[in-house]
């Protein structure tokens, strides 16, 4: 959450307390107070509608729904949302994340106490969400024409045979997947999501079921519509998709623009793609320097050498030396099969599973599945 504005919802039926919280937050800009909900029975609907990062709940709420019940309900309905329980010394409350209480703030409190706790809870819930039973994988190449979109689709389809998978078209301007898969222009896209109030149930209305069985979240159908998608929208969508799918695979475009950086920042793993092409190698080396400056750890990045049997005078050691990292996966070329499958809008991992190129992609998918199993041993298989 570093650098992002934290969205706070307050559930408080005492006007003086709500006013005090608002006054303490007025002097800073990192935390945005969305609203004050004055009854417990309206808390969960308000959370679903406003999508806060953190909710501050009074433990002494009056009415049919108590503060503890509100915390319980929020945790069950919106597990990624952090909850701070507000109480007084005479009414001790213990932290219990399983019951929705991530932290306890006792009155009286200072502005420093309040903002510090909100930031701490927002950060911890973001980390917890990233450790959930899902893996977000972003495919990236700073040079076009290296086969990134074809690999993204086939990796997603290979994973989709045993897992719940959503493939995102991160080429927001030109919608590479829409062209590859010949999706109709009327198919919904990310731009159809409600602005800044994206809910889990909204995703079912905008994803497109591919014949392979995976779900697609498509880019807008027209170039100018890409400007309608904000980085906040992307962050919200990825947070929700983590809760619905075991794998979220993202195909990006050849740029390090603001939207692409959000896809890269949000990824658990970046698969950078290159070929034995001097421009592709040079571009990836430059991107690697940028990743290092951003602070991405080496464990966040893996490299796919596509068309690995077409060396063009280079060898693997030359490439690894140039980009400053090892090549983790190799996929051979098969121009005839790739062209035929792409023209038909199908995945070669299912149409020709025994082909060498499909075997190479399947090894990548198997590695990703093993990686997810290590993170979340108790996976739910489809």
VEXDREN-2710 file (C-alpha; in Angstrom, 1 decimal):
% VEXDREN-2710
k/r/px/py/pz
1/UNK/0.0/0.0/0.0
2/UNK/3.1/2.3/0.1
3/UNK/2.3/5.5/-1.7
4/UNK/-1.4/4.7/-2.2
5/UNK/-4.3/6.5/-0.6
6/UNK/-5.9/4.3/2.0
7/UNK/-9.7/4.3/1.9
8/UNK/-11.3/4.3/5.4
9/UNK/-15.0/3.6/6.3
10/UNK/-16.1/4.4/9.9
11/UNK/-19.0/2.5/11.6
12/UNK/-19.9/4.7/14.5
13/UNK/-23.2/5.7/16.1
14/UNK/-21.8/8.4/18.4
15/UNK/-21.6/11.7/16.4
16/UNK/-18.9/13.2/18.6
17/UNK/-16.6/10.2/18.1
18/UNK/-17.1/10.2/14.3
19/UNK/-16.4/14.0/14.2
20/UNK/-13.2/13.5/16.3
21/UNK/-12.0/10.8/13.8
22/UNK/-12.7/13.1/10.9
23/UNK/-10.9/16.1/12.4
24/UNK/-7.8/13.9/13.1
25/UNK/-7.7/12.8/9.5
26/UNK/-8.3/16.2/7.9
27/UNK/-4.7/17.3/8.2
28/UNK/-3.3/14.5/6.1
29/UNK/-3.9/13.2/2.6
30/UNK/-2.8/9.5/2.7
31/UNK/-6.1/8.3/4.3
32/UNK/-9.4/9.2/2.7
33/UNK/-12.4/8.9/5.0
34/UNK/-15.2/7.7/2.8
35/UNK/-18.2/7.9/5.0
36/UNK/-19.7/7.3/8.5
37/UNK/-22.2/4.4/8.8
38/UNK/-24.3/4.9/11.9
39/UNK/-25.8/1.4/12.3
40/UNK/-24.3/-2.1/12.3
41/UNK/-26.9/-3.6/10.0
42/UNK/-25.8/-1.1/7.2
43/UNK/-22.1/-1.9/7.6
44/UNK/-21.6/-4.8/5.3
45/UNK/-23.7/-3.3/2.4
46/UNK/-21.7/-0.1/2.7
47/UNK/-18.4/-2.0/2.7
48/UNK/-19.5/-3.9/-0.5
49/UNK/-20.5/-0.6/-2.2
50/UNK/-17.6/1.7/-1.2
51/UNK/-14.8/-0.9/-1.2
52/UNK/-12.7/0.5/1.7
53/UNK/-9.3/-0.8/2.6
54/UNK/-9.9/-0.5/6.3
55/UNK/-13.0/-0.2/8.4
56/UNK/-13.0/1.4/11.9
57/UNK/-15.8/-0.2/14.0
58/UNK/-17.1/0.9/17.4
59/UNK/-17.2/-2.1/19.7
60/UNK/-20.0/-0.5/21.7
61/UNK/-22.4/-0.1/18.7
62/UNK/-26.1/0.0/19.8
63/UNK/-28.8/-1.7/17.9
64/UNK/-29.5/-5.2/16.5
65/UNK/-25.9/-5.8/15.2
66/UNK/-23.0/-5.4/17.6
67/UNK/-19.5/-4.3/16.8
68/UNK/-18.2/-7.8/17.0
69/UNK/-20.9/-9.1/14.7
70/UNK/-20.0/-6.3/12.2
71/UNK/-16.4/-7.4/12.3
72/UNK/-17.4/-11.0/11.8
73/UNK/-19.6/-10.2/8.8
74/UNK/-17.0/-8.0/7.1
75/UNK/-14.4/-10.7/7.4
76/UNK/-16.7/-13.3/5.8
77/UNK/-18.0/-11.0/3.1
78/UNK/-14.8/-9.0/2.2
79/UNK/-11.9/-10.9/3.7
80/UNK/-9.3/-8.6/2.2
81/UNK/-10.7/-5.6/4.2
82/UNK/-8.9/-4.7/7.4
83/UNK/-10.9/-4.0/10.6
84/UNK/-9.9/-1.9/13.6
85/UNK/-12.1/-2.2/16.6
86/UNK/-12.6/1.0/18.6
87/UNK/-13.2/0.6/22.3
88/UNK/-12.7/2.1/25.8
89/UNK/-10.5/0.8/28.6
90/UNK/-13.6/-0.3/30.6
91/UNK/-14.6/-2.6/27.7
92/UNK/-11.4/-4.6/26.8
93/UNK/-11.3/-6.2/23.3
94/UNK/-8.7/-8.6/22.0
95/UNK/-7.3/-8.8/18.5
96/UNK/-8.7/-11.8/16.7
97/UNK/-8.2/-11.8/12.9
98/UNK/-10.3/-15.0/12.5
99/UNK/-13.2/-13.1/13.9
100/UNK/-12.5/-10.0/11.9
101/UNK/-10.6/-7.9/14.5
102/UNK/-7.2/-7.0/13.0
103/UNK/-6.3/-4.4/15.6
104/UNK/-7.8/-2.6/18.7
105/UNK/-7.7/1.1/19.2
106/UNK/-8.5/2.4/22.7
107/UNK/-10.0/5.8/23.4
108/UNK/-8.7/8.4/24.0
109/UNK/-6.3/8.3/21.0
110/UNK/-4.2/10.8/19.1
111/UNK/-4.0/11.5/15.4
112/UNK/-0.7/9.7/15.3
113/UNK/-2.2/6.6/17.0
114/UNK/-5.1/6.6/14.5
115/UNK/-3.1/7.0/11.3
116/UNK/-0.3/4.7/12.4
117/UNK/-2.8/1.9/13.1
118/UNK/-4.8/2.4/9.9
119/UNK/-1.6/2.2/7.8
120/UNK/-0.4/-0.9/9.7
121/UNK/-3.7/-2.7/9.2
122/UNK/-3.9/-1.7/5.5
123/UNK/-0.4/-3.0/4.9
124/UNK/-0.9/-6.3/6.8
125/UNK/-4.2/-7.1/5.0
126/UNK/-2.5/-6.3/1.6
127/UNK/0.3/-8.7/2.5
128/UNK/-2.2/-11.4/3.7
129/UNK/-4.1/-11.1/0.5
130/UNK/-0.9/-11.6/-1.6
131/UNK/-0.3/-14.8/0.3
132/UNK/-3.7/-16.2/-0.4
133/UNK/-4.2/-19.3/-2.5
134/UNK/-3.7/-17.5/-5.8
135/UNK/-0.8/-16.5/-8.0
136/UNK/-0.7/-13.4/-10.2
137/UNK/1.7/-13.9/-13.1
138/UNK/2.5/-11.0/-15.5
139/UNK/4.2/-11.7/-18.8
140/UNK/6.3/-8.8/-20.0
141/UNK/8.6/-7.9/-22.8
142/UNK/9.9/-4.4/-23.7
143/UNK/10.0/-5.5/-27.4
144/UNK/7.0/-6.7/-29.4
145/UNK/7.1/-9.7/-31.7
146/UNK/8.7/-12.1/-29.2
147/UNK/5.5/-14.2/-28.8
148/UNK/4.4/-12.9/-25.4
149/UNK/0.7/-12.9/-26.1
150/UNK/0.8/-16.4/-27.6
151/UNK/2.7/-17.7/-24.6
152/UNK/0.3/-16.0/-22.1
153/UNK/-2.7/-17.6/-23.7
154/UNK/-1.2/-21.1/-23.9
155/UNK/0.2/-20.9/-20.4
156/UNK/-3.3/-19.9/-19.1
157/UNK/-5.0/-22.7/-21.0
158/UNK/-2.5/-25.3/-19.8
159/UNK/-3.1/-24.2/-16.2
160/UNK/-6.8/-24.0/-16.8
161/UNK/-7.0/-27.8/-17.2
162/UNK/-6.7/-28.2/-13.5
163/UNK/-7.1/-24.8/-12.0
164/UNK/-9.4/-21.7/-12.0
165/UNK/-7.7/-19.3/-14.3
166/UNK/-8.4/-15.7/-15.4
167/UNK/-6.3/-14.2/-18.3
168/UNK/-6.2/-10.4/-18.4
169/UNK/-5.6/-8.5/-21.6
170/UNK/-3.2/-5.8/-20.2
171/UNK/-2.7/-4.3/-23.7
172/UNK/-5.3/-1.7/-22.9
173/UNK/-5.1/0.3/-26.1
174/UNK/-4.9/-2.4/-28.7
175/UNK/-6.4/-5.4/-27.0
176/UNK/-4.0/-8.1/-28.3
177/UNK/-6.0/-11.0/-26.9
178/UNK/-9.2/-9.7/-28.5
179/UNK/-7.5/-10.0/-31.9
180/UNK/-5.8/-13.3/-31.2
181/UNK/-8.9/-15.0/-30.1
182/UNK/-11.4/-13.3/-32.4
183/UNK/-13.6/-12.2/-29.6
184/UNK/-16.6/-10.3/-30.8
185/UNK/-16.6/-6.5/-30.5
186/UNK/-19.7/-6.6/-28.2
187/UNK/-17.9/-8.8/-25.6
188/UNK/-17.6/-7.0/-22.3
189/UNK/-14.3/-5.6/-21.1
190/UNK/-12.6/-4.0/-18.1
191/UNK/-14.0/-0.6/-19.1
192/UNK/-17.6/-1.9/-18.3
193/UNK/-16.8/-2.2/-14.6
194/UNK/-18.4/0.4/-12.3
195/UNK/-16.0/3.3/-11.7
196/UNK/-14.3/3.1/-8.3
197/UNK/-17.0/0.9/-6.8
198/UNK/-16.0/-2.5/-8.2
199/UNK/-17.5/-5.4/-6.4
200/UNK/-16.8/-9.1/-6.6
201/UNK/-20.2/-9.8/-8.2
202/UNK/-19.4/-7.2/-11.0
203/UNK/-16.6/-9.4/-12.4
204/UNK/-19.0/-12.1/-13.6
205/UNK/-20.6/-9.5/-15.9
206/UNK/-17.4/-8.4/-17.6
207/UNK/-15.4/-11.6/-18.0
208/UNK/-15.7/-13.7/-21.2
209/UNK/-15.6/-17.5/-21.0
210/UNK/-13.1/-18.8/-23.6
211/UNK/-14.0/-22.2/-25.2
212/UNK/-10.9/-23.6/-23.4
213/UNK/-12.7/-23.0/-20.1
214/UNK/-10.6/-20.1/-18.8
215/UNK/-12.1/-16.7/-18.2
216/UNK/-10.9/-13.6/-20.0
217/UNK/-10.9/-10.0/-18.8
218/UNK/-10.5/-8.1/-22.0
219/UNK/-9.1/-4.7/-22.8
220/UNK/-11.5/-2.1/-24.3
221/UNK/-12.6/-2.6/-27.9
222/UNK/-11.4/0.8/-29.0
223/UNK/-8.1/2.6/-28.5
224/UNK/-9.5/5.8/-27.0
225/UNK/-11.4/3.9/-24.3
226/UNK/-8.1/2.8/-22.7
227/UNK/-8.0/6.2/-21.0
228/UNK/-11.1/5.3/-19.1
229/UNK/-9.3/2.6/-17.1
230/UNK/-7.5/4.0/-14.1
231/UNK/-4.7/2.5/-12.1
232/UNK/-7.1/2.4/-9.2
233/UNK/-9.5/0.3/-11.2
234/UNK/-6.7/-2.1/-12.1
235/UNK/-5.6/-2.5/-8.5
236/UNK/-9.2/-3.2/-7.3
237/UNK/-9.8/-5.7/-10.1
238/UNK/-6.6/-7.6/-9.2
239/UNK/-7.4/-7.6/-5.5
240/UNK/-10.8/-9.2/-6.3
241/UNK/-9.6/-11.7/-8.9
242/UNK/-7.1/-13.1/-6.3
243/UNK/-10.1/-14.2/-4.3
244/UNK/-11.9/-15.9/-7.2
245/UNK/-9.1/-17.6/-9.2
246/UNK/-6.0/-19.7/-8.4
247/UNK/-4.1/-18.1/-11.3
248/UNK/-4.4/-14.6/-12.7
249/UNK/-2.3/-14.4/-15.9
250/UNK/-1.6/-11.0/-17.3
251/UNK/-0.5/-10.2/-20.8
252/UNK/1.0/-6.7/-21.0
253/UNK/2.2/-4.5/-23.8
254/UNK/5.7/-3.5/-24.8
255/UNK/6.1/-0.4/-22.5
256/UNK/6.8/0.6/-18.9
257/UNK/3.8/2.9/-18.7
258/UNK/1.8/3.6/-15.6
259/UNK/-0.7/0.9/-16.3
260/UNK/1.9/-1.7/-17.1
261/UNK/3.8/-0.9/-13.9
262/UNK/0.6/-1.6/-11.9
263/UNK/0.4/-5.0/-13.5
264/UNK/4.1/-5.6/-12.7
265/UNK/3.9/-4.3/-9.2
266/UNK/0.9/-6.4/-8.4
267/UNK/2.5/-9.6/-9.8
268/UNK/3.8/-12.4/-7.5
269/UNK/5.9/-13.4/-10.5
270/UNK/7.0/-11.6/-13.7
271/UNK/7.8/-13.8/-16.6
272/UNK/9.9/-11.7/-19.0
273/UNK/10.0/-13.0/-22.5
274/UNK/12.8/-12.6/-25.1
275/UNK/14.2/-14.3/-28.2
276/UNK/17.7/-14.6/-29.8
277/UNK/17.2/-11.1/-31.1
278/UNK/19.7/-8.4/-30.4
279/UNK/17.1/-5.7/-29.9
280/UNK/15.0/-7.9/-27.6
281/UNK/18.1/-8.8/-25.6
282/UNK/19.1/-5.1/-25.3
283/UNK/15.6/-4.0/-24.3
284/UNK/15.3/-6.6/-21.7
285/UNK/18.7/-5.7/-20.2
286/UNK/17.5/-2.1/-19.9
287/UNK/14.2/-3.2/-18.4
288/UNK/16.2/-5.3/-15.9
289/UNK/18.1/-2.2/-14.7
290/UNK/14.7/-0.4/-14.2
291/UNK/13.3/-3.4/-12.2
292/UNK/16.4/-3.3/-10.0
293/UNK/16.0/0.5/-9.4
294/UNK/12.3/0.0/-8.6
295/UNK/13.4/-2.6/-6.0
296/UNK/12.0/-5.8/-7.4
297/UNK/13.7/-8.8/-5.8
298/UNK/15.3/-11.3/-8.1
299/UNK/12.9/-14.0/-6.9
300/UNK/10.0/-11.9/-8.4
301/UNK/11.4/-12.3/-12.0
302/UNK/11.9/-15.4/-14.2
303/UNK/12.9/-15.4/-17.9
304/UNK/11.5/-17.3/-20.8
305/UNK/13.7/-17.8/-23.9
306/UNK/11.2/-18.2/-26.7
307/UNK/12.1/-19.8/-30.0
308/UNK/15.2/-21.2/-28.2
309/UNK/16.2/-23.3/-31.2
310/UNK/16.7/-20.3/-33.4
311/UNK/19.9/-18.9/-32.0
312/UNK/20.8/-16.4/-34.8
313/UNK/24.5/-16.6/-33.8
314/UNK/24.0/-16.2/-30.1
315/UNK/24.2/-18.9/-27.4
316/UNK/22.4/-19.1/-24.1
317/UNK/25.4/-18.0/-22.0
318/UNK/25.7/-14.8/-24.2
319/UNK/22.1/-13.9/-23.5
320/UNK/22.3/-14.6/-19.7
321/UNK/25.4/-12.4/-19.5
322/UNK/23.7/-9.6/-21.4
323/UNK/20.6/-9.5/-19.3
324/UNK/22.3/-10.2/-16.0
325/UNK/20.2/-13.2/-15.0
326/UNK/19.6/-16.8/-15.9
327/UNK/17.2/-18.2/-18.4
328/UNK/14.6/-20.2/-16.4
329/UNK/12.5/-21.6/-19.3
330/UNK/13.0/-22.4/-22.9
331/UNK/10.3/-22.9/-25.6
332/UNK/11.2/-24.0/-29.1
333/UNK/9.8/-22.5/-32.2
334/UNK/7.1/-24.1/-34.4
335/UNK/6.0/-21.4/-36.8
336/UNK/3.5/-23.5/-38.7
337/UNK/1.7/-24.8/-35.6
338/UNK/1.7/-21.4/-33.9
339/UNK/0.3/-19.6/-37.0
340/UNK/-2.4/-22.3/-37.6
341/UNK/-3.5/-22.3/-33.9
342/UNK/-3.5/-18.5/-33.7
343/UNK/-5.5/-18.1/-36.9
344/UNK/-8.0/-20.5/-35.5
345/UNK/-8.1/-18.8/-32.1
346/UNK/-7.2/-22.0/-30.2
347/UNK/-4.3/-23.1/-27.9
348/UNK/-1.7/-25.4/-29.3
349/UNK/-1.3/-26.9/-25.8
350/UNK/-4.7/-28.6/-26.3
351/UNK/-4.7/-29.1/-30.1
352/UNK/-1.2/-30.5/-30.2
353/UNK/-0.2/-31.4/-26.7
354/UNK/2.6/-33.7/-27.7
355/UNK/4.4/-31.2/-29.8
356/UNK/7.8/-29.9/-28.5
357/UNK/6.5/-26.3/-28.3
358/UNK/3.4/-27.4/-26.3
359/UNK/5.6/-29.5/-24.0
360/UNK/7.8/-26.5/-23.3
361/UNK/4.8/-24.4/-22.3
362/UNK/3.4/-27.2/-20.2
363/UNK/6.7/-27.3/-18.3
364/UNK/6.2/-23.6/-17.5
365/UNK/2.6/-24.2/-16.3
366/UNK/3.7/-27.2/-14.2
367/UNK/6.3/-25.0/-12.6
368/UNK/3.8/-22.3/-11.8
369/UNK/1.4/-24.9/-10.3
370/UNK/4.2/-26.2/-8.1
371/UNK/5.0/-22.6/-7.0
372/UNK/1.4/-22.1/-6.0
373/UNK/1.2/-25.4/-4.1
374/UNK/4.2/-24.3/-2.1
375/UNK/2.5/-21.0/-1.2
376/UNK/-0.9/-22.6/-0.4
377/UNK/-0.7/-26.4/0.2
378/UNK/-4.4/-26.8/0.7
379/UNK/-5.5/-25.8/-2.8
380/UNK/-9.0/-26.2/-3.9
381/UNK/-8.9/-28.0/-7.3
382/UNK/-11.7/-27.3/-9.8
END
